[in-house]
Amino acid sequence: MGDTYTCPCCGGASDFSSNVCQYCGTPFLPQGSGFGFGSSGASTLKIADLETQAAKKPNDPKLLYALGEAYHKAGNYDKAEEALEKAAAAAPGEARVQYLLAWNAGIKSGWECVKVAQYADRAAALKPDYKEALAVKLLNQAAQKFMFNSHDGMEEVLDLLNQALQQDPENTYIYMYAASVYEAALQRKDAIAVMEKAAELSLKDIAPAKEDARVFARLGYLYYKDGNAAEAKKYLDKAIALDPENYTAKQLERSV
C-alpha cells in the first residue's frame, strides 16, 4: 500500500485508490454543502419557512437555533454553523447552542477538528455539568491522539473514550472511534461489538441519514472482513436504504 488517508468520519486508514473511504463511504473530496445532502422535501420546506421567519426576526436566538438545527439535519453544515453562530451572538449564555456547534463541527470536519474542542469548552464553561459537551471534548482528544500519533498509545485512546462514555453513553461517534482502535489492534470481534452499539444509537442522534448510512456501511464492511456474509448484507442493505449513493455499501453488496 502507498500513502494512506485517515478518514475523518470513522478513523479508518485507506489508500488513495478511491475518492471515498473503503470502510464507511465518506467522500475524500469536497462534496459541497447544498440541500439534497440527506434532506427530504419536508425538511426543505421547514428550512424555507424558518429562513422566512429569520429574515423578519434576525436577532431571535430561538429562531436562529431552530434554523441551525434544521440546516444540520439536512446536512448543510456550513449554513448550520452560520445560523448557530448568530444564535450564540444573540444568546451568549445559552450552552446548548455551543454544544450543537461542537456536534456540527465534528460531523462536518471530523471529531479531531479544533473547533469541536473550542465549542465544547464554551458549552462546558456556561454549564459545568453539561455531560454531553464534556463527552464531546474527550472524544475530540481521543480522535486527535488516534489520528495524529500513528495509532500509538491505543490504551490511552481507549481510556479517553471510556471517560467520554461515562459522560454520555448515547454518543454514536464514541463507539465508532472505539471500533477504529480495536480494528487497528486487529481485534475485529471487539470492533464489531462496539460498531453494533454505534449502529443502534445512530438513528437516534441528530446526524443526518447520510451519516447514519456510513455507520451501517462500516459495520457491514467489518462483518464482510470477518467472513459473515449474512450479517454484512443485512447492514449494507440498511446503509443503502438510508443513502442509496453510499459507495462502500453499493460496492460490497455485490460481493456478498
SVG drawing of the C-alpha trace seen along z (x, -y; Angstrom):
<svg xmlns="http://www.w3.org/2000/svg" viewBox="-43 -42 47 58">
<polyline fill="none" stroke="black" stroke-width="0.4" points="0.0,0.0 1.2,-3.5 0.3,-6.7 -2.7,-6.4 -5.5,-8.8 -7.3,-8.6 -11.0,-9.0 -12.3,-12.0 -15.6,-10.2 -14.7,-6.7 -10.9,-6.8 -10.2,-4.0 -6.9,-4.1 -7.4,-4.0 -5.2,-4.4 -5.7,-6.9 -7.1,-4.3 -10.6,-5.7 -12.2,-9.0 -14.2,-7.5 -13.4,-5.7 -13.4,-1.9 -14.7,-1.5 -17.7,-3.8 -18.2,-5.5 -17.2,-9.0 -16.0,-11.1 -12.4,-12.2 -13.0,-15.1 -15.1,-18.2 -18.7,-17.5 -20.3,-20.9 -22.9,-21.7 -26.2,-22.4 -29.6,-20.9 -30.2,-17.3 -27.5,-16.0 -29.8,-13.7 -32.6,-16.2 -36.3,-15.4 -38.8,-17.6 -40.4,-18.1 -37.2,-19.3 -36.5,-21.7 -40.0,-23.2 -39.3,-23.6 -36.0,-25.3 -37.6,-27.7 -40.2,-28.6 -37.5,-29.2 -35.5,-31.3 -38.5,-33.5 -39.1,-33.9 -35.5,-34.6 -35.4,-37.3 -38.2,-39.1 -36.6,-38.5 -32.8,-38.3 -31.9,-38.5 -34.3,-35.9 -32.0,-33.3 -34.6,-30.6 -35.4,-31.0 -31.8,-31.1 -31.1,-27.9 -34.0,-26.1 -32.7,-27.2 -29.2,-26.0 -30.6,-22.7 -32.7,-22.3 -29.7,-23.0 -27.6,-20.5 -30.3,-17.7 -30.3,-18.5 -26.6,-18.0 -25.9,-21.7 -23.2,-22.1 -21.8,-25.5 -25.2,-27.2 -25.8,-25.4 -22.6,-26.9 -23.5,-30.3 -27.0,-30.3 -25.8,-28.8 -23.0,-31.4 -25.7,-34.1 -27.7,-32.3 -24.7,-32.3 -24.2,-36.0 -27.8,-36.7 -27.9,-34.4 -24.3,-34.2 -25.3,-32.4 -27.1,-29.5 -24.9,-26.4 -26.9,-24.2 -26.0,-26.5 -22.3,-25.9 -22.9,-22.2 -24.7,-21.9 -21.9,-24.0 -19.4,-21.4 -21.5,-18.5 -21.9,-20.2 -18.2,-20.7 -17.5,-17.1 -19.8,-15.8 -18.6,-18.3 -14.9,-18.2 -14.1,-15.2 -14.1,-14.8 -10.4,-15.7 -11.2,-19.2 -10.0,-22.0 -13.4,-23.7 -15.0,-20.7 -13.0,-21.4 -13.5,-25.1 -17.2,-24.9 -17.4,-22.1 -15.2,-24.2 -17.6,-27.1 -20.6,-24.9 -19.0,-23.4 -17.9,-26.9 -21.6,-28.0 -22.9,-24.8 -20.2,-22.9 -22.4,-19.8 -23.1,-19.6 -22.1,-15.9 -22.7,-15.7 -20.4,-18.6 -17.7,-17.1 -18.0,-13.8 -17.5,-15.6 -14.4,-17.2 -13.0,-13.8 -13.9,-12.4 -12.0,-15.2 -9.0,-14.4 -9.2,-10.7 -9.7,-11.4 -6.7,-13.7 -4.5,-11.2 -5.7,-8.3 -5.3,-10.2 -2.2,-12.2 0.0,-9.8 0.3,-7.0 -2.1,-4.9 0.3,-4.7 -0.9,-4.7 -4.1,-2.8 -4.7,-2.2 -4.7,-5.9 -7.1,-6.5 -9.5,-3.8 -9.3,-5.3 -10.3,-8.7 -13.2,-7.1 -14.3,-5.2 -14.2,-8.5 -16.4,-10.0 -18.9,-7.2 -19.2,-7.8 -20.3,-11.3 -22.6,-10.4 -23.2,-6.7 -25.5,-7.6 -22.9,-9.3 -22.7,-7.3 -19.2,-8.5 -17.5,-7.5 -18.3,-3.9 -17.3,-4.4 -13.9,-5.6 -13.5,-2.7 -14.2,-0.4 -11.4,-2.1 -9.0,-1.5 -9.9,2.2 -9.6,2.7 -6.2,1.1 -5.3,3.6 -6.6,6.4 -9.4,7.1 -12.2,7.4 -14.7,9.0 -14.4,6.1 -14.6,3.7 -17.9,5.3 -19.3,5.3 -18.9,1.5 -20.0,0.8 -23.2,2.7 -23.8,0.2 -22.9,-2.7 -25.5,-1.5 -28.1,-1.1 -27.6,-4.7 -27.0,-6.4 -30.7,-6.5 -31.5,-8.4 -28.9,-11.2 -29.1,-14.4 -26.8,-13.4 -28.4,-13.3 -29.4,-9.9 -26.4,-10.0 -24.1,-10.0 -26.1,-7.1 -25.6,-5.2 -21.9,-5.5 -22.1,-3.8 -24.1,-0.9 -21.7,-0.6 -18.8,-0.5 -20.4,2.3 -21.3,4.2 -17.6,3.9 -16.4,5.3 -18.8,8.3 -17.6,8.8 -14.0,8.9 -14.9,11.3 -16.5,13.7 -20.1,13.3 -21.9,12.6 -25.4,12.7 -24.7,10.0 -22.7,8.0 -25.6,7.9 -28.1,7.0 -26.2,3.9 -25.2,3.0 -28.9,3.1 -29.7,0.7 -26.9,-1.6 -28.3,-1.7 -31.8,-2.3 -30.5,-5.4 -28.3,-6.5 -28.6,-4.9 -25.4,-6.6 -23.1,-5.2 -20.2,-3.9 -19.0,-1.3 -22.4,0.3 -23.1,0.5 -19.7,2.0 -19.7,4.5 -23.2,5.6 -22.2,7.0 -19.7,9.3 -21.9,10.8"/>
</svg>
